[in-house]
Amino acid sequence: MAWLFYLFLSVVAVVWIGLDGRPESPCPQERLCAALFVSPSTWVLDLAAGVAGALLVVAFWELARRKLRLADELEEKLRSLLSNLRRDEALAIALLSGFSEELFFRGALQGSVGWPLATILFALVHLGPGPALRFWSIFALLAGILFAGLLLWRGNLLAPISAHILINGVGLWRMVGPPPPEAPALERKN
């Protein structure tokens, strides 16, 4: 099901970008071109920026998981939802979701409605019932601000896509593997 959803999201993004005639686009004549995804002269810096952003988010998540009960509850809830997933499937979903969501939210939506609204919509897509899933939405909002900033700074989708894929890859890898060790009880805050 996830494969079909991310394929649909990518097709919608490509059609949206193709129909949207923004003059500030990296490819205004063609509307959809390689420059939207990568710059041949800056791709190393773009990729490094994405990896650095992802490492920052992953470190922030680990700190949140150790200090906040809600983060730990969210991870357990997601772990139970993903219990039937193999690690290779988890990595494939990380690739698909990172690419598709960034193509849609940053490539299509952010270019049309601006980064604040695109980021809020990104967070709302990650909203669910209960406090733990609401915490996920807040986390998605912060990650969305990072992704939006990477696009604005680097001018193409390589940095936000690579950051998103790496964040999802690390998260999904952890979710389908053995549970991480518990943080000591004295460190935890409610």
KEKE-3310 file (N, C-alpha, C; in steps of 0.2 Angstrom, whole numbers, plus 5000, padded with zeros to 4 digits):
npx = (5004:5010:5019:5011:5004:5015:5020:5009:5009:5021:5018:5008:5015:5024:5016:5010:5021:5024:5014:5014:5020:5031:5042:5054:5059:5071:5071:5064:5060:5058:5051:5051:5066:5083:5090:5081:5083:5097:5112:5126:5138:5138:5134:5140:5142:5128:5123:5131:5126:5113:5115:5121:5111:5102:5109:5108:5095:5092:5100:5094:5081:5085:5090:5077:5070:5076:5074:5060:5045:5034:5040:5047:5035:5029:5039:5037:5024:5024:5034:5026:5016:5024:5029:5028:5037:5051:5069:5075:5063:5060:5070:5068:5056:5060:5068:5058:5048:5055:5060:5048:5039:5047:5048:5035:5031:5041:5046:5035:5023:5029:5035:5024:5015:5023:5036:5031:5017:5018:5026:5018:5007:5014:5017:5004:5000:5007:5000:4991:4979:4979:4992:5005:5006:5003:5014:5023:5019:5023:5037:5038:5035:5046:5056:5052:5054:5067:5070:5063:5071:5084:5081:5078:5091:5100:5095:5090:5083:5091:5098:5087:5080:5090:5092:5079:5078:5088:5085:5072:5077:5086:5077:5067:5074:5078:5065:5061:5070:5078:5072:5079:5090:5084:5083:5091:5081:5082:5086:5075:5061:5045)
npy = (4994:5006:5008:5011:5023:5032:5032:5038:5050:5056:5056:5066:5077:5079:5082:5093:5102:5102:5109:5121:5137:5144:5158:5159:5146:5133:5128:5136:5136:5122:5118:5105:5099:5092:5101:5105:5095:5092:5101:5101:5107:5109:5098:5090:5098:5100:5087:5085:5094:5089:5077:5081:5089:5078:5071:5079:5080:5066:5065:5074:5067:5055:5061:5066:5054:5048:5057:5061:5054:5054:5053:5041:5033:5035:5030:5016:5014:5016:5006:4994:4995:4993:4980:4969:4972:4969:4973:4976:4980:4991:5000:5002:5008:5020:5026:5028:5036:5047:5053:5055:5062:5074:5078:5081:5090:5100:5102:5104:5109:5119:5128:5133:5138:5143:5141:5141:5137:5125:5118:5117:5110:5098:5094:5092:5081:5071:5069:5061:5051:5053:5057:5053:5052:5065:5071:5067:5074:5087:5085:5082:5094:5102:5095:5097:5111:5111:5104:5113:5124:5119:5117:5131:5136:5128:5128:5117:5100:5090:5091:5092:5080:5070:5071:5068:5055:5049:5051:5045:5032:5028:5029:5020:5008:5006:5004:4992:4983:4976:4982:4998:5001:5005:5021:5026:5027:5039:5049:5052:5062:5068)
npz = (5000:5004:4994:4983:4987:4988:4975:4969:4976:4971:4957:4957:4962:4951:4940:4946:4947:4934:4928:4935:4933:4938:4939:4947:4948:4946:4934:4923:4909:4905:4916:4923:4927:4928:4936:4946:4955:4957:4958:4946:4950:4963:4970:4980:4991:4993:4996:5007:5016:5017:5024:5036:5041:5043:5052:5063:5066:5069:5080:5089:5090:5097:5109:5113:5114:5125:5135:5135:5139:5130:5117:5118:5119:5107:5098:5102:5098:5084:5081:5084:5074:5063:5064:5056:5045:5036:5037:5024:5017:5025:5022:5009:5009:5016:5007:4996:5003:5008:4996:4988:4997:4999:4985:4983:4995:4996:4983:4974:4982:4992:4983:4977:4987:4997:5010:5024:5024:5017:5026:5037:5033:5030:5043:5048:5040:5047:5058:5071:5081:5099:5111:5109:5095:5091:5096:5086:5075:5079:5079:5066:5061:5065:5058:5045:5044:5044:5032:5023:5024:5020:5006:5002:5005:4998:4985:4977:4977:4982:4995:5005:5001:5003:5017:5022:5018:5025:5038:5039:5035:5046:5057:5053:5052:5065:5070:5065:5070:5084:5100:5106:5120:5136:5143:5158:5172:5180:5172:5164:5160:5163)
capx = (5000:5014:5022:5006:5004:5021:5020:5004:5011:5026:5015:5004:5020:5027:5011:5009:5027:5024:5008:5016:5024:5035:5048:5060:5060:5078:5070:5057:5057:5056:5047:5054:5072:5088:5092:5077:5085:5104:5117:5132:5143:5137:5130:5144:5140:5121:5123:5134:5121:5107:5118:5122:5104:5099:5112:5106:5088:5093:5103:5088:5077:5088:5089:5070:5068:5079:5071:5053:5041:5030:5045:5047:5029:5028:5043:5034:5018:5027:5037:5021:5013:5029:5032:5029:5041:5058:5073:5075:5057:5060:5075:5065:5051:5063:5069:5052:5045:5059:5060:5041:5037:5051:5046:5028:5030:5046:5047:5028:5019:5033:5036:5018:5012:5028:5038:5027:5011:5020:5029:5012:5004:5019:5016:4998:5000:5010:4996:4987:4976:4983:4997:5011:5006:5003:5021:5026:5017:5028:5043:5038:5035:5053:5060:5049:5057:5074:5069:5062:5078:5089:5079:5080:5098:5104:5092:5088:5080:5096:5099:5081:5078:5095:5091:5073:5079:5093:5081:5068:5081:5088:5071:5063:5079:5077:5059:5060:5075:5077:5071:5085:5091:5080:5087:5091:5075:5084:5087:5069:5057:5038)
capy = (5000:5012:5009:5015:5030:5036:5033:5043:5057:5058:5058:5072:5082:5080:5085:5100:5106:5103:5114:5127:5141:5149:5161:5158:5139:5132:5126:5139:5134:5115:5117:5100:5097:5090:5107:5105:5089:5092:5105:5098:5111:5110:5092:5087:5102:5099:5081:5085:5098:5085:5072:5085:5090:5072:5069:5084:5077:5060:5066:5077:5062:5051:5065:5066:5048:5047:5062:5062:5048:5054:5051:5034:5030:5036:5024:5010:5014:5015:4999:4989:4996:4991:4974:4964:4974:4967:4978:4978:4984:4997:5004:5004:5013:5026:5029:5030:5041:5053:5056:5057:5068:5080:5081:5084:5096:5105:5103:5106:5113:5125:5132:5136:5141:5146:5136:5140:5133:5118:5115:5116:5104:5092:5092:5089:5074:5066:5070:5056:5052:5052:5062:5051:5054:5073:5073:5065:5080:5092:5083:5083:5101:5104:5092:5101:5118:5110:5102:5119:5128:5116:5119:5138:5138:5125:5129:5111:5095:5085:5091:5089:5073:5065:5072:5065:5048:5046:5051:5039:5026:5027:5028:5013:5003:5005:5002:4985:4979:4975:4989:5001:5000:5010:5026:5026:5030:5045:5054:5053:5067:5066)
capz = (5000:5004:4987:4978:4990:4987:4968:4968:4978:4966:4951:4958:4962:4944:4937:4949:4945:4926:4927:4938:4929:4943:4936:4951:4947:4943:4927:4921:4903:4905:4922:4927:4925:4933:4941:4952:4960:4959:4954:4945:4953:4971:4973:4986:4997:4994:4999:5014:5020:5019:5029:5042:5044:5045:5059:5068:5068:5072:5087:5093:5091:5102:5115:5115:5116:5132:5140:5135:5139:5124:5112:5119:5117:5099:5095:5103:5094:5077:5081:5084:5068:5058:5066:5050:5040:5036:5036:5017:5015:5029:5019:5003:5011:5018:5000:4993:5007:5008:4989:4986:5001:4997:4979:4984:4999:4994:4975:4972:4987:4994:4977:4975:4993:5002:5015:5030:5024:5015:5032:5042:5029:5031:5050:5048:5037:5052:5064:5072:5087:5105:5113:5105:5087:5091:5097:5080:5071:5081:5077:5058:5059:5066:5052:5039:5044:5042:5025:5019:5025:5015:4999:5001:5005:4992:4979:4974:4981:4984:5002:5009:5000:5006:5024:5023:5017:5030:5044:5039:5035:5053:5061:5051:5053:5072:5072:5063:5073:5092:5104:5109:5127:5140:5146:5165:5175:5183:5167:5161:5162:5160)
cpx = (5004:5017:5017:5005:5009:5022:5015:5006:5017:5023:5011:5009:5023:5022:5010:5015:5027:5019:5010:5021:5028:5041:5055:5062:5067:5077:5064:5055:5055:5051:5049:5060:5077:5090:5088:5080:5092:5107:5123:5138:5143:5134:5134:5142:5132:5120:5125:5129:5115:5109:5119:5116:5101:5102:5110:5099:5088:5095:5098:5083:5079:5088:5082:5068:5070:5076:5064:5049:5037:5034:5045:5041:5027:5032:5040:5028:5020:5030:5031:5017:5018:5032:5032:5034:5048:5063:5074:5069:5057:5064:5072:5059:5054:5065:5063:5049:5049:5059:5053:5038:5041:5049:5039:5028:5035:5046:5040:5025:5023:5034:5030:5015:5017:5030:5034:5021:5013:5023:5023:5008:5008:5018:5009:4997:5003:5006:4992:4983:4981:4989:5004:5011:5005:5010:5025:5025:5022:5035:5044:5038:5042:5057:5058:5053:5064:5074:5068:5068:5083:5087:5080:5087:5102:5101:5090:5086:5085:5097:5093:5079:5083:5094:5085:5074:5083:5089:5076:5071:5083:5082:5068:5068:5079:5071:5058:5065:5073:5076:5078:5085:5087:5085:5086:5085:5077:5084:5080:5065:5050:5036)
cpy = (5006:5013:5013:5022:5034:5037:5038:5050:5060:5060:5065:5078:5084:5084:5092:5104:5107:5109:5121:5131:5146:5152:5160:5150:5138:5130:5129:5137:5127:5114:5111:5098:5094:5095:5107:5100:5090:5097:5102:5101:5111:5103:5089:5091:5101:5092:5081:5089:5094:5080:5075:5087:5084:5070:5073:5081:5071:5060:5069:5072:5057:5055:5065:5060:5046:5051:5063:5056:5048:5051:5043:5030:5030:5030:5018:5009:5012:5008:4994:4989:4993:4984:4969:4966:4971:4973:4981:4982:4990:5002:5006:5009:5020:5030:5032:5036:5048:5057:5059:5063:5074:5083:5084:5091:5101:5107:5106:5111:5120:5130:5136:5141:5144:5140:5136:5136:5126:5114:5113:5110:5098:5089:5089:5082:5069:5066:5063:5056:5050:5057:5060:5053:5062:5075:5072:5071:5086:5091:5083:5090:5104:5101:5096:5108:5117:5108:5109:5124:5126:5118:5126:5139:5135:5126:5123:5106:5090:5085:5089:5082:5068:5066:5068:5057:5045:5046:5045:5032:5024:5025:5021:5007:5001:5002:4994:4980:4978:4982:4991:5000:5006:5015:5025:5030:5037:5051:5056:5058:5066:5072)
cpz = (5000:4998:4983:4981:4988:4979:4966:4970:4973:4959:4951:4958:4955:4940:4939:4946:4937:4924:4930:4935:4933:4939:4940:4951:4944:4936:4924:4914:4902:4910:4926:4924:4930:4938:4947:4957:4962:4955:4953:4949:4960:4974:4979:4992:4998:4998:5006:5019:5022:5024:5035:5045:5047:5052:5065:5071:5071:5079:5092:5095:5097:5109:5118:5117:5123:5137:5141:5134:5132:5118:5112:5117:5110:5096:5096:5099:5087:5076:5081:5077:5062:5059:5061:5045:5041:5035:5029:5015:5019:5025:5012:5004:5013:5012:4997:4997:5007:5001:4987:4990:5000:4990:4979:4988:4998:4987:4973:4976:4989:4989:4975:4981:4998:5007:5021:5030:5022:5021:5037:5039:5030:5038:5051:5045:5042:5058:5065:5079:5093:5105:5109:5098:5086:5092:5090:5075:5073:5079:5069:5057:5060:5060:5046:5039:5042:5034:5020:5019:5020:5008:4998:5001:4999:4985:4974:4979:4984:4992:5006:5007:5003:5014:5026:5023:5023:5037:5044:5039:5042:5057:5059:5053:5061:5074:5071:5067:5081:5095:5106:5117:5130:5143:5154:5168:5178:5178:5164:5164:5159:5155)
residu = (MET:ALA:TRP:LEU:PHE:TYR:LEU:PHE:LEU:SER:VAL:VAL:ALA:VAL:VAL:TRP:ILE:GLY:LEU:ASP:GLY:ARG:PRO:GLU:SER:PRO:CYS:PRO:GLN:GLU:ARG:LEU:CYS:ALA:ALA:LEU:PHE:VAL:SER:PRO:SER:THR:TRP:VAL:LEU:ASP:LEU:ALA:ALA:GLY:VAL:ALA:GLY:ALA:LEU:LEU:VAL:VAL:ALA:PHE:TRP:GLU:LEU:ALA:ARG:ARG:LYS:LEU:ARG:LEU:ALA:ASP:GLU:LEU:GLU:GLU:LYS:LEU:ARG:SER:LEU:LEU:SER:ASN:LEU:ARG:ARG:ASP:GLU:ALA:LEU:ALA:ILE:ALA:LEU:LEU:SER:GLY:PHE:SER:GLU:GLU:LEU:PHE:PHE:ARG:GLY:ALA:LEU:GLN:GLY:SER:VAL:GLY:TRP:PRO:LEU:ALA:THR:ILE:LEU:PHE:ALA:LEU:VAL:HIS:LEU:GLY:PRO:GLY:PRO:ALA:LEU:ARG:PHE:TRP:SER:ILE:PHE:ALA:LEU:LEU:ALA:GLY:ILE:LEU:PHE:ALA:GLY:LEU:LEU:LEU:TRP:ARG:GLY:ASN:LEU:LEU:ALA:PRO:ILE:SER:ALA:HIS:ILE:LEU:ILE:ASN:GLY:VAL:GLY:LEU:TRP:ARG:MET:VAL:GLY:PRO:PRO:PRO:PRO:GLU:ALA:PRO:ALA:LEU:GLU:ARG:LYS:ASN)
# end
